Amino acid sequence: MANIKFVNEEKEVVAANGANLREKALENGIDIYTFMGKMMNCGGYGQCGTCIVEVVEGMEGLSPRTDVENQKLKKKPDNYRLACQTLVNSSVSIKTKP
């Protein structure tokens, strides 16, 4: 089991190892999208890049960046991830809408 701490929302969520970060956030009422992202997101397929989050702690507990992420996030810091492409394997702290 992994704990996902959403820093801005001051909320902690328990997830099974291998859980998708975007799905766990949405299931628990965590808003990961900006206004435009809410209207234009791709539904979790990695095509739009609107579910960007910042990993504050625990990067080693996440799946490696996918090719899609490397393309969409090439001008972003290394600790930015697309929530829809990220699998959680151990405890992490996440900032939404960086």
ChimeraX attribute file (.defattr): number of C-alpha atoms within 10 A of each C-alpha:
attribute: neighborCount
match mode: 1-to-1
recipient: residues
	/A:1	13
	/A:2	17
	/A:3	17
	/A:4	22
	/A:5	19
	/A:6	20
	/A:7	14
	/A:8	13
	/A:9	13
	/A:10	8
	/A:11	12
	/A:12	16
	/A:13	15
	/A:14	14
	/A:15	18
	/A:16	14
	/A:17	16
	/A:18	16
	/A:19	18
	/A:20	20
	/A:21	23
	/A:22	22
	/A:23	15
	/A:24	19
	/A:25	19
	/A:26	12
	/A:27	11
	/A:28	12
	/A:29	10
	/A:30	17
	/A:31	15
	/A:32	20
	/A:33	18
	/A:34	16
	/A:35	9
	/A:36	9
	/A:37	15
	/A:38	14
	/A:39	10
	/A:40	13
	/A:41	17
	/A:42	15
	/A:43	13
	/A:44	17
	/A:45	11
	/A:46	19
	/A:47	13
	/A:48	15
	/A:49	21
	/A:50	25
	/A:51	26
	/A:52	26
	/A:53	23
	/A:54	20
	/A:55	20
	/A:56	15
	/A:57	14
	/A:58	16
	/A:59	21
	/A:60	12
	/A:61	16
	/A:62	21
	/A:63	15
	/A:64	13
	/A:65	18
	/A:66	14
	/A:67	11
	/A:68	15
	/A:69	21
	/A:70	14
	/A:71	11
	/A:72	18
	/A:73	18
	/A:74	11
	/A:75	8
	/A:76	12
	/A:77	9
	/A:78	13
	/A:79	15
	/A:80	20
	/A:81	27
	/A:82	24
	/A:83	26
	/A:84	24
	/A:85	21
	/A:86	21
	/A:87	20
	/A:88	25
	/A:89	22
	/A:90	20
	/A:91	20
	/A:92	20
	/A:93	17
	/A:94	25
	/A:95	19
	/A:96	20
	/A:97	14
	/A:98	13
